Amino acid sequence: MYFLILNFLLSCSPFYYALFQNAQTEKKNFQRELVSILGIELILSLAYSGSSFTLIRGRAAEPIKPQLFGSPTSCSSSPTLPEGLSLDQRNCEISGTPLNVQPTTKYTITASNARVKASTDINLKVDFILGSWTSANSSDDTKQWRGVVYGNGIWVAVGDNGSNRVMTSPTAFSWTARTSSNETNFWNSVSFINGTFLATSNSGTNNIMTSTDGINWTGRTGNPDGNSWRQIAFGNGIYVAVADGGVNRVMTSPDGITWTAQVSSGESNSWRGITFGNGLFVAVATAGTSRVMTSTDGINWTARSSAVEANPWFSIAYGNGLFVAVSSAGTSNSVMTSPDGINWTARSGSYDSNQWTSVIFANGLFMAVGPAGTNRAMHSTDGLTWTQITTADEGQQWRAVGYGNGLFVAVAQNGSANARVMTASF
């Protein structure tokens, strides 16, 4: 059909013949002229500047622009592009932020209009950068996010101000606002235990809430309910929560729903962190005397001396046969370690001038973050020697860190009003 039309045009007018002669050396120009004259798209070609591209998870990709001749009305990919990437229907440009790591995969990109189509193959790989933090926006970057955890294929974070004091994400790069069980409560930590998310509040009523999906939450009555509950741990078949205010600053539960008040080893202590390891519950306090306490059953507690009684010990984790606690203030020895939770050794390093508010053990690493200082994240394989890392935004007050699906995720309680989430792989 193309050549019949061409022969007809050449026989009808010297103009078309001259056009044809010039096009012998500039074939593409001839095609463009012909397309313009006929007013129909008979010619379409598509090619990219390369055949293989490597993108970084969580980082906006440099647009992959094709060399396109003709005017497509649609563009498609087979299979569908990696999650987070999009294909411009006008020009087949690929852009966006890939959300998941994937090996090299071949994609067939097709441009088409009502009459013709053109296809080309490209290879896309989505990788990650080890040891580097990347910013991500929360559901509301004015919120004070206090806790984060991963479970049941979803990330959950909790906060203590404004509305929608919960947010969720399947990837940690894009978050959705959720309503907590009590929007006036100050939610300050969240855990994932035995298939259920449990969050604690240091104010309000029903200051424990639970959820199986991170989206729909049910308030639970603490015991006492007016206490300032800070964190929950699980071990030996029992849930244990600690508080930094009120009376009976420990409570226990067989199911995370019904709670029983218990007496801590120091009722005037401000208990902030708790973990379970090697058959023992260990809690740490930011104020009071004997700022460590231990228990095998969560009910009967024994006071222990911390390595530095003047330091406010804010968070504790267990891994690789070692308990590690971090301090939220002080000028030295802001890490302490213990093989048994009873006898503690002070650790010192360049990190001592920072404030540390969260430490976890995951993927063979201790990871800690904090709201103040330089290089507000640090990690260690043994809990003794630490490497500090520059965070995605050193202006953010990083409050808590979690791990899941191959990713460390931290949330911020304050700071610059943007991107109060950061992610990293180690």
C-alpha positions as CSV (number, residue, x, y, z in Angstrom):
1,M,0.0,0.0,0.0
2,Y,2.9,2.4,0.9
3,F,4.5,2.0,-2.6
4,L,1.1,2.4,-4.4
5,I,0.6,5.7,-2.7
6,L,4.1,6.8,-3.4
7,N,3.9,5.9,-7.2
8,F,0.6,7.8,-7.4
9,L,2.1,10.9,-5.8
10,L,5.2,10.8,-8.0
11,S,3.1,10.5,-11.2
12,C,0.9,13.4,-10.3
13,S,3.3,16.1,-9.5
14,P,6.9,17.2,-10.1
15,F,7.0,18.4,-6.5
16,Y,6.6,14.9,-5.2
17,Y,9.3,13.7,-7.7
18,A,11.7,16.3,-6.4
19,L,10.8,15.3,-2.9
20,F,11.6,11.7,-3.7
21,Q,15.0,12.6,-5.3
22,N,16.1,14.6,-2.2
23,A,15.0,11.8,0.0
24,Q,17.4,9.3,-1.5
25,T,20.2,10.7,0.6
26,E,18.0,11.7,3.5
27,K,15.6,8.8,3.9
28,K,14.3,9.8,7.3
29,N,13.6,13.3,6.2
30,F,11.7,12.0,3.3
31,Q,9.7,9.7,5.6
32,R,8.8,12.7,7.8
33,E,7.8,14.8,4.9
34,L,5.6,12.0,3.5
35,V,4.0,11.4,6.8
36,S,3.2,15.1,7.2
37,I,1.8,15.3,3.7
38,L,-0.4,12.3,4.0
39,G,-1.6,13.2,7.5
40,I,-1.4,9.5,8.5
41,E,1.2,7.6,10.6
42,L,2.6,4.8,8.4
43,I,6.1,4.8,9.9
44,L,7.1,4.2,13.5
45,S,10.5,3.2,15.0
46,L,11.6,2.9,18.6
47,A,15.1,2.4,20.1
48,Y,16.8,3.3,23.4
49,S,20.3,4.6,23.8
50,G,21.4,1.4,25.5
51,S,20.1,-2.1,26.0
52,S,20.8,-2.6,29.7
53,F,20.1,-0.2,32.6
54,T,20.8,-0.6,36.4
55,L,18.6,1.4,38.8
56,I,18.9,1.9,42.5
57,R,16.0,0.9,44.9
58,G,14.4,3.9,46.5
59,R,16.3,6.4,44.3
60,A,14.6,8.4,41.5
61,A,15.8,7.0,38.2
62,E,17.3,9.2,35.5
63,P,14.6,9.1,32.8
64,I,15.3,6.5,30.1
65,K,14.5,8.3,26.9
66,P,14.0,6.5,23.6
67,Q,15.0,7.6,20.1
68,L,11.5,7.7,18.6
69,F,10.4,8.3,15.0
70,G,6.7,8.8,14.5
71,S,3.9,9.6,16.9
72,P,2.6,6.7,19.0
73,T,-0.7,6.9,20.7
74,S,0.3,4.4,23.3
75,C,3.3,2.6,24.8
76,S,3.3,-0.7,26.7
77,S,5.7,-3.0,28.4
78,S,5.8,-6.8,28.7
79,P,6.2,-7.8,31.4
80,T,5.0,-4.8,33.5
81,L,7.8,-2.5,34.5
82,P,9.2,-2.8,38.1
83,E,7.0,-1.3,40.8
84,G,7.5,2.4,41.1
85,L,8.4,2.9,37.4
86,S,6.1,4.3,34.8
87,L,6.0,4.4,31.0
88,D,5.0,7.7,29.3
89,Q,2.2,6.9,26.8
90,R,3.2,9.8,24.6
91,N,6.9,9.0,24.0
92,C,7.7,5.7,25.8
93,E,10.0,7.4,28.3
94,I,10.7,5.3,31.5
95,S,10.9,7.2,34.8
96,G,10.1,6.9,38.5
97,T,11.6,5.4,41.6
98,P,11.9,1.6,41.7
99,L,10.7,0.1,45.0
100,N,12.1,-3.4,45.1
101,V,15.4,-5.1,44.3
102,Q,15.3,-7.4,41.3
103,P,17.8,-9.2,39.0
104,T,18.3,-8.3,35.4
105,T,15.0,-8.8,33.5
106,K,14.2,-8.3,29.8
107,Y,11.3,-6.0,29.0
108,T,9.7,-5.6,25.5
109,I,8.7,-2.0,25.0
110,T,6.1,-1.4,22.2
111,A,5.0,1.9,20.7
112,S,1.9,1.8,18.6
113,N,-0.8,3.9,16.9
114,A,-3.9,3.0,14.9
115,R,-1.9,1.6,11.9
116,V,1.5,0.4,12.9
117,K,3.6,-0.6,16.0
118,A,7.3,-0.9,16.8
119,S,9.0,-2.8,19.6
120,T,12.4,-3.0,21.2
121,D,13.9,-5.0,24.1
122,I,15.8,-3.5,27.1
123,N,17.2,-5.1,30.3
124,L,16.5,-3.5,33.7
125,K,18.1,-4.4,37.0
126,V,17.2,-2.9,40.4
127,D,20.0,-2.9,42.9
128,F,20.8,-1.3,46.2
129,I,23.7,0.5,47.7
130,L,25.1,-1.2,50.8
131,G,25.6,1.0,53.8
132,S,23.9,4.1,52.5
133,W,20.8,5.7,53.8
134,T,18.1,7.0,51.4
135,S,15.3,9.4,52.2
136,A,11.6,8.6,51.8
137,N,8.6,10.7,52.6
138,S,6.3,9.6,55.4
139,S,2.5,9.9,55.1
140,D,2.9,13.3,56.9
141,D,6.3,14.9,57.3
142,T,5.1,17.2,60.0
143,K,4.3,14.2,62.3
144,Q,6.5,13.1,65.2
145,W,7.1,9.5,64.3
146,R,8.2,7.5,67.4
147,G,8.3,3.8,66.5
148,V,8.6,1.6,63.4
149,V,8.4,-2.2,62.8
150,Y,7.9,-4.7,60.0
151,G,5.6,-7.7,60.1
152,N,3.1,-9.6,57.9
153,G,4.6,-8.1,54.8
154,I,4.0,-4.5,55.9
155,W,5.8,-1.7,57.6
156,V,4.0,0.1,60.5
157,A,5.0,3.4,62.2
158,V,3.3,5.2,65.0
159,G,3.4,8.9,66.1
160,D,2.2,11.1,68.9
161,N,0.8,14.2,67.3
162,G,-1.9,15.3,64.8
163,S,-4.5,13.0,63.2
164,N,-3.8,9.6,61.7
165,R,-1.1,8.6,64.2
166,V,-0.3,5.4,62.3
167,M,1.1,4.9,58.8
168,T,1.8,1.8,56.8
169,S,3.8,0.8,53.8
170,P,4.5,-2.4,51.9
171,T,7.9,-1.1,50.8
172,A,8.9,1.7,53.2
173,F,9.2,4.2,50.3
174,S,5.5,5.2,50.0
175,W,3.3,5.5,53.1
176,T,-0.4,5.6,53.8
177,A,-2.0,7.4,56.8
178,R,-4.0,5.2,59.1
179,T,-6.2,6.0,62.2
180,S,-5.1,4.7,65.5
181,S,-7.4,3.3,68.1
182,N,-7.2,6.6,70.1
183,E,-6.1,9.7,68.2
184,T,-5.4,11.6,71.3
185,N,-2.9,9.1,72.7
186,F,0.9,9.7,72.3
187,W,1.9,6.5,70.6
188,N,5.6,6.0,71.2
189,S,6.6,2.4,70.2
190,V,5.3,-0.5,68.1
191,S,6.3,-4.2,68.1
192,F,5.4,-7.2,66.0
193,I,4.9,-10.3,68.1
194,N,3.3,-13.6,67.3
195,G,1.5,-12.3,64.2
196,T,0.2,-9.1,65.9
197,F,1.3,-5.5,66.0
198,L,1.3,-4.0,69.5
199,A,1.7,-0.2,70.2
200,T,2.2,1.5,73.5
201,S,1.2,5.0,74.5
202,N,2.5,7.2,77.3
203,S,-0.8,9.0,77.7
204,G,-4.5,8.7,77.4
205,T,-6.8,5.7,78.0
206,N,-6.6,2.3,76.4
207,N,-3.0,3.0,76.0
208,I,-2.2,-0.3,74.3
209,M,-3.5,-1.0,70.9
210,T,-3.3,-4.1,68.7
211,S,-3.7,-5.0,65.0
212,T,-3.2,-8.0,62.8
213,D,-2.8,-6.0,59.6
214,G,-1.4,-2.7,60.8
215,I,-4.5,-0.9,59.4
216,N,-7.4,-1.7,61.8
217,W,-6.5,-1.1,65.4
218,T,-8.2,-2.0,68.7
219,G,-7.6,-0.3,72.0
220,R,-6.6,-2.4,75.0
221,T,-6.7,-1.4,78.6
222,G,-3.3,-1.2,80.2
223,N,-2.9,-2.0,83.9
224,P,-2.7,0.6,85.3
225,D,-4.1,2.3,82.2
226,G,-2.8,5.7,83.2
227,N,0.8,4.7,83.2
228,S,3.3,6.0,80.7
229,W,3.9,2.7,78.8
230,R,7.0,2.7,76.7
231,Q,7.8,-0.7,75.1
232,I,6.8,-4.4,74.9
233,A,8.9,-7.5,74.7
234,F,7.9,-11.2,74.5
235,G,9.6,-14.3,75.9
236,N,8.9,-17.5,77.8
237,G,5.3,-17.4,76.7
238,I,4.5,-14.0,78.2
239,Y,4.3,-10.3,77.0
240,V,5.9,-7.7,79.2
241,A,5.6,-3.9,79.1
242,V,7.5,-1.3,81.0
243,A,6.6,2.3,81.9
244,D,8.5,5.4,82.9
245,G,5.7,6.9,84.9
246,G,2.9,5.9,87.3
247,V,2.7,3.0,89.7
248,N,3.3,-0.7,89.0
249,R,5.7,0.2,86.2
250,V,5.6,-3.4,84.7
251,M,2.6,-5.2,83.4
252,T,2.3,-8.7,81.9
253,S,-0.1,-10.5,79.5
254,P,-0.5,-14.0,78.2
255,D,-2.0,-12.7,74.9
256,G,-1.1,-9.0,74.5
257,I,-4.8,-8.1,75.2
258,T,-5.5,-8.6,78.9
259,W,-2.8,-7.1,81.2
260,T,-1.9,-7.6,84.8
261,A,0.0,-5.0,86.9
262,Q,3.4,-6.0,88.3
263,V,5.9,-4.2,90.5
264,S,9.3,-3.2,89.0
265,S,12.6,-3.4,90.8
266,G,12.6,0.4,91.1
267,E,9.2,2.0,91.1
268,S,10.7,5.5,90.8
269,N,12.8,4.6,87.8
270,S,11.9,5.7,84.3
271,W,11.9,2.4,82.4
272,R,12.2,3.1,78.7
273,G,13.5,-0.1,77.0
274,I,13.0,-3.8,77.3
275,T,14.2,-6.9,75.5
276,F,14.3,-10.7,75.9
277,G,17.4,-12.8,75.3
278,N,19.0,-16.0,76.6
279,G,15.9,-16.8,78.8
280,L,15.9,-13.4,80.5
281,F,13.9,-10.1,80.3
282,V,16.2,-7.1,80.7
283,A,14.9,-3.5,81.0
284,V,16.8,-0.2,81.1
285,A,15.9,3.2,82.6
286,T,16.7,6.8,81.8
287,A,16.4,7.9,85.5
288,G,16.6,6.4,89.0
289,T,19.0,4.1,90.7
290,S,20.1,0.7,89.5
291,R,19.0,1.5,86.0
292,V,18.9,-2.1,84.8
293,M,16.5,-4.8,86.0
294,T,16.2,-8.5,85.1
295,S,13.5,-11.2,85.3
296,T,13.0,-14.7,84.0
297,D,9.2,-14.5,84.2
298,G,8.4,-10.8,83.8
299,I,6.8,-10.8,87.3
300,N,9.7,-11.0,89.8
301,W,12.4,-8.4,89.1
302,T,15.9,-7.9,90.4
303,A,17.7,-4.5,90.4
304,R,21.1,-4.3,88.6
305,S,23.6,-1.6,88.3
306,S,24.2,-0.2,84.8
307,A,27.8,0.5,83.6
308,V,27.3,4.2,84.1
309,E,24.5,5.1,86.5
310,A,24.5,8.7,85.5
311,N,23.6,7.9,81.9
312,P,20.0,7.8,80.7
313,W,19.7,4.3,79.1
314,F,17.0,4.6,76.5
315,S,17.0,1.4,74.4
316,I,18.3,-2.2,74.6
317,A,18.7,-5.1,72.2
318,Y,20.0,-8.7,72.3
319,G,21.9,-10.5,69.6
320,N,25.0,-12.7,69.1
321,G,24.9,-13.7,72.7
322,L,25.2,-10.1,73.9
323,F,22.9,-7.4,75.5
324,V,23.6,-3.9,74.1
325,A,22.1,-0.7,75.6
326,V,22.4,2.9,74.3
327,S,22.2,6.2,76.1
328,S,20.2,9.3,75.0
329,A,22.6,11.7,76.7
330,G,26.0,12.0,78.4
331,T,29.4,12.8,77.2
332,S,31.0,9.4,77.4
333,N,30.3,5.7,77.5
334,S,27.0,6.0,75.6
335,V,27.0,2.2,74.9
336,M,27.1,-0.6,77.4
337,T,27.2,-4.3,76.9
338,S,26.6,-7.5,78.9
339,P,26.8,-11.2,78.2
340,D,24.2,-12.0,80.9
341,G,22.2,-8.8,81.4
342,I,23.6,-8.6,84.9
343,N,27.2,-7.5,84.7
344,W,27.7,-4.5,82.4
345,T,30.7,-3.0,80.7
346,A,30.9,0.6,79.5
347,R,31.9,1.2,75.9
348,S,33.3,4.4,74.5
349,G,33.9,5.9,71.0
350,S,33.4,8.8,68.7
351,Y,29.7,8.2,69.1
352,D,29.7,9.3,72.7
353,S,28.7,12.9,71.9
354,N,25.6,11.7,70.1
355,Q,22.2,11.0,71.6
356,W,21.0,7.4,70.9
357,T,17.3,6.5,71.3
358,S,16.9,3.2,69.5
359,V,19.0,0.0,69.0
360,I,18.0,-3.3,67.4
361,F,19.8,-6.5,66.4
362,A,18.9,-7.8,62.9
363,N,20.5,-9.3,59.9
364,G,23.7,-10.0,61.9
365,L,24.1,-6.3,62.9
366,F,23.3,-4.1,65.9
367,M,21.9,-0.9,64.4
368,A,21.3,2.3,66.4
369,V,19.9,5.8,65.5
370,G,19.5,9.0,67.4
371,P,18.1,12.5,67.2
372,A,21.3,14.6,67.8
373,G,24.9,14.7,66.9
374,T,26.9,14.1,63.8
375,N,26.4,10.8,61.8
376,R,23.2,9.9,63.6
377,A,23.3,6.2,62.8
378,M,25.8,3.5,63.7
379,H,26.2,-0.2,63.4
380,S,28.3,-3.0,64.8
381,T,28.6,-6.7,64.3
382,D,29.8,-7.5,67.9
383,G,28.3,-4.6,69.9
384,L,31.8,-3.5,70.9
385,T,33.2,-1.7,67.9
386,W,30.9,0.7,66.1
387,T,30.9,2.4,62.7
388,Q,29.0,5.7,62.5
389,I,27.2,6.6,59.2
390,T,25.8,9.8,57.8
391,T,22.0,9.6,57.8
392,A,19.9,10.6,54.8
393,D,19.2,13.9,56.5
394,E,21.3,15.0,59.4
395,G,18.8,17.6,60.2
396,Q,16.2,15.0,61.2
397,Q,15.8,13.8,64.8
398,W,15.9,10.0,64.1
399,R,13.9,8.3,66.9
400,A,13.5,4.6,66.0
401,V,14.8,1.9,63.7
402,G,13.4,-1.4,62.5
403,Y,14.3,-4.2,60.1
404,G,12.4,-6.3,57.6
405,N,12.4,-7.6,54.0
406,G,16.1,-7.0,53.7
407,L,15.8,-3.3,54.7
408,F,16.6,-1.1,57.8
409,V,14.1,1.7,58.2
410,A,14.3,4.6,60.6
411,V,11.7,7.3,61.4
412,A,12.2,10.8,62.7
413,Q,10.3,12.6,65.5
414,N,11.2,16.1,64.4
415,G,13.6,18.2,62.4
416,S,13.4,19.4,58.8
417,A,9.8,19.2,57.5
418,N,10.6,16.6,54.8
419,A,11.3,13.0,54.3
420,R,11.0,11.7,57.9
421,V,11.8,8.2,56.8
422,M,15.1,6.7,55.7
423,T,16.0,3.3,54.4
424,A,19.2,1.3,54.0
425,S,20.6,-2.1,53.3
426,F,23.6,-3.6,55.1
